[in-house]
């Protein structure tokens, strides 16, 4: 099963537990605590970095030892949305690409 399909299934199950109307409106969004818990339990991903998008939204990257990754945007209300997910994360590539790293 592909990583993207698995992520969609996890997020879908979170959304279903929140109610059908809310799930349809939210897409791949859930309360931050629930989303982070699911990323840890299902994909063994932990936060690898974060940065501010603006004063109301934080961008976070979660990565596993196996190389799966998920990019999440979290707002000040505690809602988080998956922006992207994939496989093949390589932290050494980031170090080479960043000057002074």
FIKOLZA-1660 file (N, C-alpha, C; in steps of 0.1 Angstrom, whole numbers, plus 5000, padded with zeros to 4 digits):
% residues 101
   i   px   py   pz ch aa at
   1 5008 4988 5000  A  X  N
   1 5000 5000 5000  A  X CA
   1 5009 5012 5000  A  X  C
   2 5006 5022 4992  A  X  N
   2 5014 5034 4991  A  X CA
   2 5013 5043 5003  A  X  C
   3 5023 5051 5005  A  X  N
   3 5023 5060 5017  A  X CA
   3 5012 5070 5016  A  X  C
   4 5009 5076 5004  A  X  N
   4 4998 5086 5003  A  X CA
   4 4985 5080 5006  A  X  C
   5 4982 5068 5001  A  X  N
   5 4970 5061 5003  A  X CA
   5 4968 5058 5018  A  X  C
   6 4979 5053 5024  A  X  N
   6 4978 5050 5039  A  X CA
   6 4975 5063 5047  A  X  C
   7 4982 5074 5043  A  X  N
   7 4979 5087 5050  A  X CA
   7 4965 5091 5049  A  X  C
   8 4960 5090 5037  A  X  N
   8 4946 5093 5034  A  X CA
   8 4936 5085 5043  A  X  C
   9 4939 5072 5044  A  X  N
   9 4931 5063 5052  A  X CA
   9 4931 5067 5067  A  X  C
  10 4943 5070 5072  A  X  N
  10 4944 5074 5086  A  X CA
  10 4937 5087 5088  A  X  C
  11 4939 5097 5080  A  X  N
  11 4932 5109 5081  A  X CA
  11 4917 5108 5079  A  X  C
  12 4913 5099 5070  A  X  N
  12 4899 5096 5068  A  X CA
  12 4892 5091 5081  A  X  C
  13 4899 5081 5087  A  X  N
  13 4894 5076 5100  A  X CA
  13 4893 5086 5111  A  X  C
  14 4902 5095 5111  A  X  N
  14 4901 5106 5121  A  X CA
  14 4890 5115 5118  A  X  C
  15 4888 5118 5105  A  X  N
  15 4877 5127 5101  A  X CA
  15 4863 5120 5104  A  X  C
  16 4862 5107 5101  A  X  N
  16 4850 5100 5103  A  X CA
  16 4846 5101 5118  A  X  C
  17 4856 5099 5127  A  X  N
  17 4853 5100 5141  A  X CA
  17 4848 5113 5145  A  X  C
  18 4851 5124 5137  A  X  N
  18 4846 5137 5141  A  X CA
  18 4832 5140 5135  A  X  C
  19 4827 5132 5127  A  X  N
  19 4814 5134 5121  A  X CA
  19 4814 5136 5106  A  X  C
  20 4804 5131 5099  A  X  N
  20 4805 5131 5084  A  X CA
  20 4805 5145 5079  A  X  C
  21 4796 5154 5084  A  X  N
  21 4796 5168 5078  A  X CA
  21 4809 5175 5081  A  X  C
  22 4814 5174 5093  A  X  N
  22 4827 5180 5096  A  X CA
  22 4838 5174 5087  A  X  C
  23 4838 5161 5085  A  X  N
  23 4848 5154 5078  A  X CA
  23 4849 5159 5063  A  X  C
  24 4837 5161 5057  A  X  N
  24 4836 5166 5044  A  X CA
  24 4842 5180 5043  A  X  C
  25 4839 5189 5052  A  X  N
  25 4843 5202 5052  A  X CA
  25 4858 5203 5055  A  X  C
  26 4863 5195 5064  A  X  N
  26 4877 5196 5068  A  X CA
  26 4887 5190 5059  A  X  C
  27 4883 5180 5050  A  X  N
  27 4893 5174 5042  A  X CA
  27 4903 5165 5050  A  X  C
  28 4916 5168 5048  A  X  N
  28 4926 5161 5055  A  X CA
  28 4930 5169 5068  A  X  C
  29 4921 5173 5075  A  X  N
  29 4924 5181 5087  A  X CA
  29 4918 5174 5100  A  X  C
  30 4924 5176 5111  A  X  N
  30 4920 5171 5124  A  X CA
  30 4926 5179 5135  A  X  C
  31 4921 5177 5147  A  X  N
  31 4927 5184 5159  A  X CA
  31 4942 5180 5159  A  X  C
  32 4951 5189 5162  A  X  N
  32 4965 5187 5161  A  X CA
  32 4970 5174 5169  A  X  C
  33 4965 5173 5182  A  X  N
  33 4969 5162 5190  A  X CA
  33 4965 5149 5184  A  X  C
  34 4954 5148 5178  A  X  N
  34 4949 5135 5171  A  X CA
  34 4958 5132 5159  A  X  C
  35 4961 5142 5151  A  X  N
  35 4969 5140 5139  A  X CA
  35 4983 5136 5142  A  X  C
  36 4989 5143 5152  A  X  N
  36 5003 5140 5156  A  X CA
  36 5004 5125 5162  A  X  C
  37 4994 5122 5170  A  X  N
  37 4993 5108 5176  A  X CA
  37 4992 5098 5164  A  X  C
  38 4984 5101 5154  A  X  N
  38 4982 5091 5143  A  X CA
  38 4995 5090 5135  A  X  C
  39 5002 5101 5133  A  X  N
  39 5015 5100 5126  A  X CA
  39 5025 5092 5133  A  X  C
  40 5025 5093 5146  A  X  N
  40 5034 5086 5154  A  X CA
  40 5031 5071 5155  A  X  C
  41 5018 5068 5157  A  X  N
  41 5014 5054 5158  A  X CA
  41 5014 5046 5145  A  X  C
  42 5009 5053 5134  A  X  N
  42 5008 5046 5121  A  X CA
  42 5021 5046 5113  A  X  C
  43 5029 5057 5114  A  X  N
  43 5040 5058 5105  A  X CA
  43 5053 5060 5113  A  X  C
  44 5053 5060 5126  A  X  N
  44 5065 5062 5135  A  X CA
  44 5072 5075 5131  A  X  C
  45 5064 5086 5128  A  X  N
  45 5070 5099 5124  A  X CA
  45 5071 5108 5136  A  X  C
  46 5082 5115 5137  A  X  N
  46 5084 5125 5148  A  X CA
  46 5087 5138 5141  A  X  C
  47 5085 5149 5148  A  X  N
  47 5088 5162 5143  A  X CA
  47 5102 5164 5140  A  X  C
  48 5106 5168 5128  A  X  N
  48 5120 5171 5124  A  X CA
  48 5123 5185 5122  A  X  C
  49 5112 5194 5121  A  X  N
  49 5115 5208 5120  A  X CA
  49 5102 5215 5119  A  X  C
  50 5102 5229 5121  A  X  N
  50 5090 5237 5120  A  X CA
  50 5095 5251 5116  A  X  C
  51 5085 5259 5111  A  X  N
  51 5087 5273 5108  A  X CA
  51 5074 5280 5107  A  X  C
  52 5074 5293 5108  A  X  N
  52 5062 5300 5107  A  X CA
  52 5058 5303 5093  A  X  C
  53 5045 5301 5089  A  X  N
  53 5040 5306 5077  A  X CA
  53 5036 5320 5078  A  X  C
  54 5029 5323 5089  A  X  N
  54 5025 5337 5093  A  X CA
  54 5022 5336 5108  A  X  C
  55 5016 5347 5114  A  X  N
  55 5014 5347 5128  A  X CA
  55 5004 5338 5133  A  X  C
  56 4996 5332 5124  A  X  N
  56 4986 5322 5128  A  X CA
  56 4988 5308 5124  A  X  C
  57 4998 5305 5116  A  X  N
  57 5000 5291 5111  A  X CA
  57 5015 5287 5112  A  X  C
  58 5017 5275 5117  A  X  N
  58 5030 5269 5118  A  X CA
  58 5031 5257 5108  A  X  C
  59 5042 5257 5101  A  X  N
  59 5044 5245 5092  A  X CA
  59 5053 5236 5099  A  X  C
  60 5050 5223 5099  A  X  N
  60 5058 5213 5106  A  X CA
  60 5061 5201 5097  A  X  C
  61 5073 5195 5098  A  X  N
  61 5077 5184 5090  A  X CA
  61 5079 5172 5100  A  X  C
  62 5072 5161 5097  A  X  N
  62 5074 5149 5105  A  X CA
  62 5080 5138 5097  A  X  C
  63 5090 5131 5102  A  X  N
  63 5098 5122 5095  A  X CA
  63 5100 5109 5103  A  X  C
  64 5100 5097 5096  A  X  N
  64 5103 5085 5103  A  X CA
  64 5117 5080 5100  A  X  C
  65 5122 5071 5108  A  X  N
  65 5135 5065 5105  A  X CA
  65 5135 5057 5092  A  X  C
  66 5124 5053 5087  A  X  N
  66 5123 5046 5074  A  X CA
  66 5122 5055 5062  A  X  C
  67 5121 5068 5065  A  X  N
  67 5121 5078 5054  A  X CA
  67 5108 5083 5050  A  X  C
  68 5097 5079 5056  A  X  N
  68 5084 5085 5053  A  X CA
  68 5084 5099 5059  A  X  C
  69 5076 5108 5053  A  X  N
  69 5075 5122 5058  A  X CA
  69 5061 5127 5056  A  X  C
  70 5058 5137 5064  A  X  N
  70 5045 5144 5063  A  X CA
  70 5047 5159 5066  A  X  C
  71 5041 5167 5058  A  X  N
  71 5042 5182 5060  A  X CA
  71 5028 5186 5065  A  X  C
  72 5027 5193 5077  A  X  N
  72 5015 5196 5083  A  X CA
  72 5015 5211 5086  A  X  C
  73 5003 5218 5084  A  X  N
  73 5001 5231 5088  A  X CA
  73 4992 5232 5100  A  X  C
  74 4996 5238 5110  A  X  N
  74 4987 5239 5122  A  X CA
  74 4984 5254 5125  A  X  C
  75 4971 5256 5129  A  X  N
  75 4968 5270 5132  A  X CA
  75 4966 5272 5147  A  X  C
  76 4963 5284 5150  A  X  N
  76 4962 5288 5164  A  X CA
  76 4950 5282 5172  A  X  C
  77 4940 5277 5164  A  X  N
  77 4929 5270 5170  A  X CA
  77 4931 5256 5174  A  X  C
  78 4943 5250 5170  A  X  N
  78 4946 5237 5173  A  X CA
  78 4943 5227 5162  A  X  C
  79 4938 5232 5150  A  X  N
  79 4935 5224 5139  A  X CA
  79 4948 5223 5130  A  X  C
  80 4950 5210 5125  A  X  N
  80 4961 5207 5117  A  X CA
  80 4957 5201 5104  A  X  C
  81 4963 5204 5093  A  X  N
  81 4960 5198 5080  A  X CA
  81 4972 5193 5073  A  X  C
  82 4971 5181 5067  A  X  N
  82 4982 5175 5060  A  X CA
  82 4983 5183 5046  A  X  C
  83 4995 5188 5044  A  X  N
  83 4997 5195 5031  A  X CA
  83 5003 5185 5020  A  X  C
  84 5012 5176 5025  A  X  N
  84 5018 5167 5016  A  X CA
  84 5024 5155 5024  A  X  C
  85 5026 5144 5018  A  X  N
  85 5032 5132 5024  A  X CA
  85 5040 5124 5014  A  X  C
  86 5050 5117 5018  A  X  N
  86 5057 5109 5008  A  X CA
  86 5068 5100 5015  A  X  C
  87 5077 5095 5007  A  X  N
  87 5087 5086 5012  A  X CA
  87 5100 5091 5007  A  X  C
  88 5111 5085 5012  A  X  N
  88 5125 5088 5007  A  X CA
  88 5131 5100 5013  A  X  C
  89 5127 5104 5025  A  X  N
  89 5133 5116 5032  A  X CA
  89 5147 5113 5034  A  X  C
  90 5156 5123 5031  A  X  N
  90 5170 5121 5033  A  X CA
  90 5176 5134 5039  A  X  C
  91 5178 5134 5052  A  X  N
  91 5183 5146 5059  A  X CA
  91 5197 5150 5055  A  X  C
  92 5205 5141 5050  A  X  N
  92 5218 5145 5046  A  X CA
  92 5218 5154 5034  A  X  C
  93 5208 5152 5025  A  X  N
  93 5206 5161 5014  A  X CA
  93 5203 5175 5018  A  X  C
  94 5196 5177 5028  A  X  N
  94 5193 5190 5034  A  X CA
  94 5205 5197 5038  A  X  C
  95 5214 5189 5045  A  X  N
  95 5226 5195 5051  A  X CA
  95 5235 5200 5040  A  X  C
  96 5236 5192 5029  A  X  N
  96 5245 5195 5018  A  X CA
  96 5239 5208 5010  A  X  C
  97 5226 5209 5009  A  X  N
  97 5220 5220 5002  A  X CA
  97 5220 5233 5009  A  X  C
  98 5221 5233 5022  A  X  N
  98 5220 5245 5030  A  X CA
  98 5235 5250 5033  A  X  C
  99 5238 5263 5029  A  X  N
  99 5251 5268 5032  A  X CA
  99 5254 5269 5047  A  X  C
 100 5265 5265 5051  A  X  N
 100 5269 5266 5065  A  X CA
 100 5264 5255 5073  A  X  C
 101 5257 5245 5068  A  X  N
 101 5251 5234 5076  A  X CA
 101 5261 5224 5078  A  X  C
% end
